[in-house]
Amino acid sequence: MLRVAVCVSGGGTNLQAIIDAVESGKIRNTQLVRVISNKHGAYALERAAKAGIEGVTVAKKDFADTESFQKALLAAIDEAKPDLIVLAGFLVVLPQELVAKYKGKIINIHPSLIPSFCGDGFYGLKVHEAALARGVKVTGATVHFVDEGTDTGPIIAQKAVYVQEGDTPEVLQRRVMEEAEWVLLPQVIDQIANGQL
């Protein structure tokens, strides 16, 4: 049984896709052991509670300095004893110690086809605003392993989504979530849980 900890910052739509996929059997041999948020009151924590998953908050503003926050984050992950850490809209730069300790066991979902529209400053709506400003015809989502850089780890899977005439960043964001993120992330977790990756 793969023990999965999910780290989130906001609403937790990707978390919900994972919860639903575990409950429906699309993700097999997997237990969601903890949801960790860096924001108090994040709706993702409510989703976790409804699904009977332990939720904890480790918010930077609760700590005197970055080092204390990073130690607390690492402790919150260690306590869950995860086999896999999933970053599902987690807007925190991971401490190097955490990345090194869980090398090859941390995956992230990014709302573009890496290497396009990724790296520092590209998150949330900003990714889709940049894609539309550039005039791309195809965008999508990428699941990748996390390394020391921002969105620089080895790519595991990608799914393309067509940009449509009249798309706003919000409309495009929703389509990328529905057609790519919510499909890709559960697939990859299932593959890892069942030794196919």
C-alpha positions in Angstrom: 0.0 0.0 0.0 1.5 3.3 -1.1 1.4 5.9 1.6 0.8 9.3 0.0 1.0 12.8 1.6 -0.5 15.6 -0.4 0.8 19.2 0.0 -1.6 22.0 -1.0 -2.0 25.8 -0.7 -5.5 26.5 -1.9 -8.8 25.0 -2.9 -7.5 21.5 -3.5 -9.2 20.6 -6.8 -6.3 18.3 -7.7 -6.5 16.8 -4.2 -10.2 16.1 -4.8 -9.4 14.4 -8.1 -6.9 12.2 -6.2 -9.5 11.4 -3.4 -12.2 10.6 -6.0 -9.8 8.4 -7.9 -8.8 6.4 -4.8 -12.4 6.0 -3.8 -13.5 4.8 -7.3 -10.5 2.4 -7.6 -8.8 4.4 -10.4 -5.9 4.7 -8.1 -5.2 1.3 -6.6 -3.1 0.2 -3.6 -2.9 3.7 -2.2 -3.7 5.3 1.1 -3.9 9.1 1.5 -2.3 9.5 4.9 -2.0 13.3 5.4 -2.8 16.6 3.7 -0.5 19.4 4.5 -1.3 23.0 3.8 0.8 26.2 4.2 -2.4 28.3 4.6 -4.8 28.3 7.5 -8.4 27.8 6.3 -7.4 26.4 2.9 -10.5 24.7 1.4 -8.3 21.7 0.7 -8.2 20.9 4.4 -12.0 20.8 4.4 -11.9 18.3 1.5 -9.4 16.2 3.4 -11.6 16.2 6.6 -14.7 15.2 4.5 -12.7 12.2 3.2 -11.4 11.2 6.6 -7.8 12.2 5.9 -5.7 13.9 8.5 -5.1 17.6 7.6 -2.4 19.8 9.1 -1.3 23.4 8.6 2.3 24.5 8.6 2.1 28.2 7.8 5.2 30.3 7.4 3.6 33.3 9.3 3.4 31.1 12.4 7.2 30.8 12.6 9.9 33.3 13.5 12.0 32.6 10.4 12.2 30.5 7.3 14.5 27.9 8.9 11.9 27.1 11.7 9.1 26.9 9.1 11.1 24.5 6.9 12.0 22.3 9.9 8.3 22.2 10.9 7.3 21.3 7.3 9.8 18.5 7.1 8.6 17.2 10.5 5.0 17.3 9.3 6.0 15.2 6.3 8.2 12.8 8.3 5.4 12.1 10.8 3.2 10.9 8.0 5.8 8.3 6.9 4.9 8.8 3.2 6.2 6.7 0.3 5.2 9.5 -2.1 4.8 13.2 -1.6 2.4 14.9 -4.1 2.6 18.7 -4.6 -0.9 19.6 -5.8 -0.8 23.4 -6.1 1.7 23.8 -3.2 3.1 27.3 -3.5 6.2 26.8 -1.3 9.8 26.4 -2.3 10.8 23.1 -0.7 13.7 23.0 1.7 16.8 21.4 0.1 16.9 18.9 3.0 13.4 17.7 2.2 14.2 17.4 -1.5 17.4 15.4 -0.8 15.7 13.1 1.8 12.8 12.2 -0.4 14.7 12.2 -3.7 12.6 10.4 -6.4 9.6 10.3 -4.1 8.2 13.8 -4.7 6.0 14.6 -7.7 4.5 17.9 -8.8 1.7 18.8 -11.2 2.3 21.9 -13.3 -0.4 23.5 -15.6 1.7 23.8 -18.8 3.7 21.6 -21.1 7.1 22.0 -19.5 9.5 23.5 -20.6 7.0 26.2 -21.6 5.6 28.6 -19.0 7.4 27.1 -16.0 10.0 28.1 -13.4 10.0 31.0 -11.0 6.9 33.1 -11.1 4.8 30.7 -13.2 2.0 29.4 -11.1 -1.8 29.5 -11.1 -3.4 31.9 -13.5 -0.1 33.4 -14.4 0.8 30.3 -16.4 -2.4 30.6 -18.5 -2.1 34.4 -18.9 1.4 33.8 -20.3 0.2 31.0 -22.7 -2.5 33.2 -24.1 -0.2 36.2 -24.4 2.2 34.1 -26.4 -0.5 32.9 -28.6 0.1 29.2 -28.2 -2.5 26.8 -29.8 -1.7 23.9 -27.5 -1.0 23.9 -23.7 -1.6 21.3 -21.1 -0.2 19.8 -17.9 2.9 18.1 -16.8 3.6 15.7 -13.9 7.3 15.7 -13.0 9.7 14.6 -10.3 10.8 17.4 -8.0 14.5 18.2 -7.8 16.4 21.3 -6.5 15.1 23.6 -9.2 11.7 25.1 -10.0 9.9 22.8 -12.4 13.2 21.3 -13.6 12.9 17.7 -12.4 12.5 14.8 -14.8 9.1 14.7 -16.7 6.9 11.7 -16.0 3.9 12.5 -18.1 2.3 15.2 -20.1 -1.2 15.8 -21.6 -2.0 18.4 -24.2 -5.1 20.6 -24.2 -6.1 22.8 -27.1 -6.5 26.5 -26.7 -9.8 27.7 -28.1 -10.8 31.0 -29.7 -12.0 33.5 -27.0 -10.3 31.7 -24.1 -9.7 33.8 -21.0 -7.1 32.7 -18.5 -9.8 31.5 -16.2 -11.6 29.4 -18.9 -8.3 28.0 -20.0 -7.2 27.2 -16.5 -10.5 25.2 -15.9 -10.1 23.3 -19.2 -6.5 22.4 -18.4 -7.6 21.2 -14.9 -10.5 19.1 -16.2 -8.9 17.6 -19.3 -5.3 17.3 -18.1 -4.5 17.8 -14.4 -7.3 15.7 -13.0 -6.6 12.9 -15.4 -2.8 12.9 -15.4 -2.1 13.1 -11.6 -4.3 10.1 -10.6 -2.8 8.1 -13.5 0.8 8.8 -12.4 0.0 8.0 -8.7 -1.6 4.7 -9.7 1.4 3.8 -11.9 3.8 4.5 -9.0 1.6 2.6 -6.5 1.6 -0.4 -8.8 5.2 -0.6 -9.8 4.7 0.7 -13.4 6.9 3.7 -13.0 
